[in-house]
Every structure is written in C-alpha cells, then in structure tokens.
C-alpha cells in the first residue's frame, strides 16, 4: 500500500502541470485504497499503463516521421529534385523560351518547387517546438513524472504480493484491510472490555429482578391453586387431603 501511495504522490506532482491532462493518471491520483473499491486501484493502474504505453509509442512514431522527412528534405529527395531540374533544363535547351516545350518544362519546374516546399513545411510542422506534433507529444509526456518501467515494477510487486496471499490482484486491497482488522482486533477488543462488562452487569441485574418478579408471581398462583383444589377435595370423598404445589 505504501508503494502505491508513494507512486500516486509522485504522479500528482507533475501530471496536472501540462497542457493536456492525462485522464487515467488523474483518476489514479484520486483513487482511494479501500475494501469498498477493491478493484478500482488496480484497474486504474492498468488503464494508466496502457495510456502511457500509447503516448510513448505515438511520440516515437511522430519522431520517426519527422526524422524521415528531414532526411528526405536534406539528402536523397532534394538531390533527386535538383537532378530533375537539371534534366528539364537540358531537355528544352534548344527550344524557344515561348514555345510549348518550354511552357511544359516550366510547369514541371513549378511542381518540383512545390514538392520541395511541401517537404520542408511538413518537417517544420512535425518539428515545431510549440505547435508541432512531436512537441505536443513531448509536452504531454513531460507532465508524467514516471516511466513505463516504474508502472511495470509496481504492477509486478502487486501481482507478487497477490500470489503470496493466494488472492486475485483485484482483491488485494480487501485482503489488506482484512489483515489489518485482524492485527488490530485484539487491541480494539481490550479497549471495549470495560464498557462491555458494565453493560453485562446491568443486563444481569435487570434479568435477576425480572426472574424474582416471575418467581413471586408463580408462588402466588401456586398458593391460590393449592387452596382452591384442597377446598374441593372433600366433595370428592377425600376428606383431610391437601394439594400442595
């Protein structure tokens, strides 16, 4: 439990400071370890791990796309465009500048320039520090002060402890609460003993009083019954007989 609490504390230090809030991280921070939410903490930890893994993968993909575009704009693609321009110039070298061949070559040259500009702009869009895709992913990632390895380590400890106690990982908080109650139960019972003895004494006193009242009522009824039956016995030919209850 302490490891989970420390993890959530370190997570809360940075996750709310970025431009985009990571939903699963926010839910994990506000999640409470208790028997009533035995599946909540573990589930949200798994959700956070999956979202963090996706952020890392998407950030890497964006960086690779940027690197590929930069490589194209600086190496083979630009060299190919330059060679294409040279070939166009050679193809219409003998043509009148106002002829149809020159016009077609000029249109092709404009398209080559557009391709070159598009490559440069695409690389800039990805590379821009503030608004670029790579920059946005880096900003999101910078708000999470833990790594995927940290999450995996915590999950590994969680699963190991669950196997040790023979319970499902989702049930570990419930198991923890049960063990804590068992550990502190004797101390709680001792603190409640004086009050329990006082309640028992009062109950015994009340019980004794009611038993005495019941006994007196029974004696009175028995005396009345004995007298009534004894008075009727002579009529049955049992003169001198007496009923005692």
N, C-alpha and C positions, 0 to 999 in steps of 0.2 A: 504493500500500500504506500509506503514512504517513497519508493522509487517512482510510482505513478504520480504522486503529488508533486515530487520534485520536477518530474518531466513536464507536468502541466504548468508549473510555475515558470519554468524556463521558456515554455512555449508562449505564455501570456506576456512575457517581457517584450516580444518583438512582433507578434502576429498582428497586432492592431495598428501598427505604425505605418504600414504600407498603403499604396494607393488602392489596392483591391484586397478585400478581406477574404481569407480562405475559410469557407463556410464550415467544413468539417473540423478545422482547428478551433474555431470559435465555440462550436458545440462541445468539443472535448474539454476545453478550458472550464466551461460552466457545468460540466457533468459531475455529479456527486457520487462518491463511492458509498453505497449503502445496500442493504439487503433488499430494499424496495426496487432498486434499479440494478438487479444482478446482471442483466445482460447489456445495460446501457454503456458502461465504460468500455468494455471490451469491443462492442460493436462499433462505437465511435472511434476507437483506436484503429480498428481495421479500415474504417472509412477514410480516416486521415492518412493512413499509409498508402491507400490506393490513390488518393488525390495527390499526395506528394510525389508518388511514382510517376503519375501522369504529367505533373508540372515539370519534373526533371527530364522526362522523355521528350516533351514538347519543346522545352528550352534547347535541348541538344539538337533536335531536328531543325529548329529555326537557325541555330548557329551553323549547322552544316549547310543549310540552304544559302546563308549569307556567304560562307566561305567559297561555295561553288560559284556563286555569281561574281564574287570578287576575282576568283581565278579566271573566269571567262572574260571579264572585262579588262584583265591585265595581261593575259597570256594568249592562249590559242585562238579564242574568238576574235580578239582585236587584231591579231596578226592575220587571220583569215579575212577580216573585213578590209584591212589595208591591201592585201593581195587582190581582193575583188575590185577595189578602186583602181589599182594599177592596171588590171586586165581591161577594165572598162575604158580607161584612157587609151590603151593600146588598140582596143577594138575600133574606136572611132577616130583614130589619129589622122586619117586621110579624109574624113568626112567634113563637109561644110558645117560650121557651128550652128546653122539654122536648119540643117537637114533633119529628116525623120530619125535617122540613126542616132544623131547627137541628142535629140529630144528624148528618145527612149533610154539612152545611156544616162541622161541627167535625172530622169525619173528613178532609174535603178540606183543611182548615186544617192538620191534623197532617201530612198528606202534604207540603204545601208547606214546612212547617218541616223535615221530614226531607230534602227536596231541598236546601234552603238549607244545612243542616248537612253533607250529603254533599259539596256543592261546596267548602265551607270545609275539610273534612277532606282531600279529595283534593288541594287546593292545598297544604295543610300537609305531606302525605306526600311530595309531589314537592319541596317547598322546604326541608324539614328539613335543616339543615347536616350532621348526622352520619349519620342513617339514611335520609334521603330519596334518591330515585333520582338527582336532579341532583347532590346532594352526593357520592354514591358514584362517579358518573362523573368528577366533578371531582377526587376523591381519586386515582382511577386515573390520570387524565391528568397530575396533578401529579408522579407518580413517574417520568414520562418527560421528561427534560430536553431533548429535541429536538423539532422541529416536523416536520410532513409536508413542508414546503418543504426542510428540511435533508436529509431522506431522498431527495427527488426530485433535489436538487442533487448528492448523492453518486452516485446511480444515473446521472445524466446524465454526470458525469465518467467513471464506469466504462465506460459504453457508448461514449463518445467515444474513450477510450483503446483499447478493444477494436477499434473500427473502424480506428483508426490502424495497429494491428498486423495487421489482417486476420484476426482470430480471433473466435470466438463469446464473448459475455460470460462464460459459464460457464468458458471455457478461459483466461481472463486470468491467474489465478494460476499456471497451468502455464507459460504464456508468460513470465511474470515470472521464474520460477525458472530457465527455460532461458537467458534473457538474463543473469541473474546468474552462472550457471555459465560462460557464455561470457566474461563480463567478467573473472572471477577465475581462469579456467582457466590462463592463461599464468603467472601468479604461482605457482599451485599446482604447475605442471609444473617450474618452475625450482627450487622448494624440494625437489622429489623427485629432481632430476637426480643429485646426488652418490650417493645410495643406489642409483639405477638403474645408474650407472657401476660401482659396486662389485660389484653383482650380475652385471653383464655380464662383468667381468674374471674373477670366479670361475667363471662358466659357460664362458668361453673357455679358461681353464686346465684345467678338467675335460675339455672337448672335445678339447683338444690331447693330453692324457695318454691318453685313450681311443683317439684316432687313432694315436698312437705304438704303443700296445699292439697295435692291429689290424694295423698295418704290419709289426711284428715277427712276428706270428703268420702273416701272409701269406708273408713271406720264408722262414720255416721250412718251411711247407708246400710252397712252390715249390722249395726246395732238395731236399726229400725226393722230390718228384715227378720232378725232373730226374735225380737219381741212380738212381731206380728204373727209369725209362724207358731211360736210357743203358745200364744193365746188360743190358737185354733186346734191344737193337738188334742185336748180333752174331748172335743166333739168327734174325734176320730177314734176314740177309745184308748187314747194314750195319755191317761191322766198321770201327772207327775213328770212327763217327758219334757225335755227342753232342747231347743235348737240353738246351737252356738256357731256363729260364722266368724 
